[in-house]
Amino acid sequence: MTDSKTAVERPLSPHLQIYSPMLTMMLSIVHRMTGAALFFGTVLLAWWLLAAASGPAAFEAVQGFMGSIIGRIILLGYTWALIHHMLGGLRHLVWDTGRGFELPTVERVAKLMLVSSVALTILVWIVGYAMKGS
């Protein structure tokens, strides 16, 4: 029998205080956060679709909110979250094939993902505003 009063030295699990933050680690956390943001953004999308089906008055109310500064900031964030999450999914799809695990490649793709998600978000909004004007 072991003595229950002696302390057992067990190894600590690695956590953020032990690991120094890396770009890929941060992107993994952001990927989870964008997934949660997309859940709540989908509620807004459902609200917009229900309003469109409910009639002109309900649709105008939703459009009024979405057209406000707060609404546009939320939509901009939703757009970025959608694009960033999609690019993260594509990165994981490539990883599922067994490619892209070399450290320089991982870092390069992580930086490319950040730049691409911002650039594509800006492009989507420019195209959206251009189509709205025509």
Rosetta blueprint (number, residue, H / E / L):
1 M L
2 T L
3 D L
4 S L
5 K L
6 T L
7 A L
8 V L
9 E L
10 R L
11 P L
12 L L
13 S L
14 P L
15 H L
16 L L
17 Q L
18 I L
19 Y L
20 S L
21 P L
22 M L
23 L H
24 T H
25 M H
26 M H
27 L H
28 S H
29 I H
30 V H
31 H H
32 R H
33 M H
34 T H
35 G H
36 A H
37 A H
38 L H
39 F H
40 F H
41 G H
42 T H
43 V H
44 L H
45 L H
46 A H
47 W H
48 W H
49 L H
50 L H
51 A H
52 A H
53 A H
54 S H
55 G L
56 P H
57 A H
58 A H
59 F H
60 E H
61 A H
62 V H
63 Q H
64 G H
65 F H
66 M H
67 G H
68 S L
69 I H
70 I H
71 G H
72 R H
73 I H
74 I H
75 L H
76 L H
77 G H
78 Y H
79 T H
80 W H
81 A H
82 L H
83 I H
84 H H
85 H H
86 M H
87 L H
88 G H
89 G H
90 L H
91 R H
92 H H
93 L H
94 V H
95 W H
96 D H
97 T L
98 G L
99 R L
100 G L
101 F L
102 E L
103 L H
104 P H
105 T H
106 V H
107 E H
108 R H
109 V H
110 A H
111 K H
112 L H
113 M H
114 L H
115 V H
116 S H
117 S H
118 V H
119 A H
120 L H
121 T H
122 I H
123 L H
124 V H
125 W H
126 I H
127 V H
128 G H
129 Y H
130 A H
131 M H
132 K H
133 G H
134 S L
